[in-house]
């Protein structure tokens, strides 16, 4: 595989990246990084994302007097070389470009920093959750290089308040030795914090390369030594905003979340307001007699000076006309103001705009590029603040145009034609694959965006069905050339074979089939662009439309499979050969089935699948709901099928086993069996309702093969998966990461009950809790969706809040609801007792697991609320919730319902293979090779998808690890910081990846001597972990162990000891009292007691560590001997302190006897010997320091941090 990858790498390296300079209309220059394969149109798209040039829409490029065509590649112009200057020249406006100019300027003026959307078309969504539908090239623009290490250290940390944290001694000493000028500087900085629009002051950093004298080395200082290291030294610490200083993140006693406020990165950044409003005037449309004179449209602008201007748009630009009030006069005003751009015109007529616009531009530019680069798909938030709804005529105007999921102002797109043309692009060379993957991803993003808008319009009843006489669940819709249909289970099926009762699950299976066929990527076999949208209890399936299918047999032709539920079949030989190639890649066996008339047919697909030739001549496969066999472990579930990942895992395992058997054979037998290739394929119609043909022997063999697959999953994969949790090879800590881990191994979610049982047998309590929480929330989701469909729109918030109260409230049925709540509940007839009963029944039937009667008691946590909200697309208000009350939620807590989208994202095989090889090389320790492959992967991913995706974040994180091992600490910080920024944008603020990156940043900070910054990162990681998990987890204990080490390094031993004890409790509860992690924590506790001179406690915990290690590894193991040395060392110190205390007791008794024997008139102490001894015990630490000072050398510790502390 590495050889193949290296062969693929060379042509990709030939796509050289070089720099050009764009001279804008304002005279400024922008530096762009492009390749010969980029087109002029892509450069314009790039400039549309840049803040400085986003509003410029009508222009052309010239190079040395030669005009560039928009649809030509850079390679077509030999004049364009590295460092060349490309000039922008204005073109006359047309109606489209002039309107786009107005829209982009309004976005630049009114959009918030985090919601800025610089569109390249005329229209964008009017909601706050705007997103790009194409890969972003924003990071290629360099007006000023963003290289702020301080931001990398401080990201996400401005809201953290350290428990009992004070400035370190070196900081306090620096502050006391400053002069008056420094004091004035501090005052200025403090004033700046309170008035500036930035969140916090950046941390100033400097890189110090230690020379030979500091390292104690001799030799030439100019010669680079391998032991030279870069150290980051902090000049100024960040200031925590005052509004967050009043609340702690955690309860110091219970280690629970203290507040939800730090979850949302609240920003006090308020963009300066430049103009009150820019709206299209009521004088539109342009009358005919003015249209022939060049008027395009009219605008009305209200400036900050409270002046109203009427603007005329013309091909040459914009000017102020003489219209006043209700008197229309399109001629120029008496005081002429004209400019080629609307921005320039407003600057002329409004001095306040001219003064505030540079501040607005500065506020946007100073953000990190990854903080403003649009994301390809919308990221849902389960909790948010209630935003103030402000008067905005621009937003109102846009909402009326986009309310139906499309915009009548732009031409509707032929989604199927675009999608299929992209798939038919050549993919032989590296450049061709790059163009194909990029174009396919762009089309897919656009389709998903349109599908979500259309699905919302369908559910909101903004569209009319094309079959209004059918029942509601059978209604279908067509909007923007996308076919929409409901996928809702029928409560009253016609018979036991009626598949409508499984419509909800079949939509998932069909999407899996589409993804599998797309991965196979067989030329000539086409699938439809597909997406599933769950919104307000409905599941809507969106698909592109096969050309001619709506015209019946005249437009399309059925050539393969069955279209009448198995009554008859068609197997055209031409398309049978096409399906054969796909079947080989998907391990589908050619098998025989019998139709209703008794005729046999040989097919290479499931019996439900159908092949249709559209009017465009392409062969489309539909209804791929069972491309894998039925799950033999859940035969009572008629639509339960194996996952495609399981097939791949089984085939790989069997091939490895076959190769191992061949190795054990003789050389002679090897040559005989060399020709035999192991072919594994499955009959997808086994255990289905389809009547199978062929001999009974073949059918029995097919059944046995499928049963082996089920046995492989049940007896091999599941125990191995559970054991990986025990060995900490797997570390999911919430429902999303658990789901991803199971699907990656081909395990369906219906095995959660079996996994919970195995986890109980293997004593993995955190996995049991995770499985239970996931089963409860998934069962509640289905019940919620069923009830929600019957609720009136006016009662949605009331019903949702009451549903949440029934799950998470206490004794809800005993409290009488108010009239409005009662009406909402009467529509659904739901009570807490009924809901719990339905959840238990659903878990029992679907997951084969029996929940306890009081199952919800352990899951009344914010983590369970988060899991449930993310599954149903619910967004609740950011506030503290009390689950020990009957009504922890109210209707004001329900902010919005968002669609939950599933889609078949195209996968760049080349980029992923580069990432996989880079990861393998990193695991082997080949850092140089890993760096090369990961660098190529990150470029490839950004070219295909843009920087905002999980894969780019993963590459950045791996590169940071390599750079850290190469002692390039500044770049390591910046790469890890980039990974954090990207992950926050594409996964949300509270994902498992965010917690992991904060831990890595904490380790980076600690290894360069910045314990305080490391502590902040680990505290943030712990906060996210507790929020997402909600129960004890080994990874949480690992984070707390690191926090304890941070506190030790800062000299706070008592707080460190508290975290170590909590860490030990979690390890004992999750991994067992005899685990290696528990032993390590026991030793750390013993060392901490040693620092505190409490030697008896140190002996106690080290003895426990010694006994655990001795039992597991035997007396001769180095770990056991090391622990024994520490035990003897602590025992010796404890004995020495006890001996000196006894001597002190004897001296005290002598003093007492002496006092009693002295004559009257002397002043003697009247305290009894016991009180004197108590005083001695209170001062035991001082006494032990005097009696037994710490030795210069100690036994080697297993804890590196503890040893460092000891030497200090």
TAUR-V766541 format. One record per helix or strand. SS is the DSSP state (H for helix, E for strand). FROM is the first residue (numbers start at 1). LEN is the number of residues. Records with the same first field share a line. If there is no record, write none. Layout:
SS=FROM-LEN + FROM-LEN
This chain:
H=2-12 + 40-10 + 51-3 + 74-3 + 95-16 + 138-3 + 149-6 + 169-8 + 180-16 + 212-4 + 242-3 + 261-3 + 288-4 + 342-8 + 351-15 + 369-4 + 393-10 + 415-9 + 430-30 + 472-3 + 499-22 + 549-6 + 573-14 + 632-3 + 644-21 + 667-7 + 696-31 + 735-10 + 749-13 + 765-24 + 793-16 + 812-3 + 819-10 + 832-16 + 855-5 + 862-11 + 891-3 + 909-16 + 927-19 + 950-16 + 969-19 + 992-16 + 1011-19 + 1034-16 + 1053-18 + 1076-16 + 1095-19 + 1118-40 + 1169-10 + 1180-8 + 1200-8
E=17-7 + 29-7 + 39-1 + 59-5 + 66-2 + 73-1 + 85-6 + 141-2 + 205-5 + 230-5 + 250-1 + 257-1 + 275-6 + 295-9 + 308-7 + 317-5 + 324-1 + 327-1 + 332-1 + 338-2 + 383-2 + 476-4 + 482-5 + 525-2 + 530-6 + 538-7 + 557-5 + 570-2 + 588-1 + 591-4 + 600-4 + 610-4 + 619-4 + 630-1 + 641-1 + 682-1 + 691-2 + 874-4 + 894-4 + 900-4
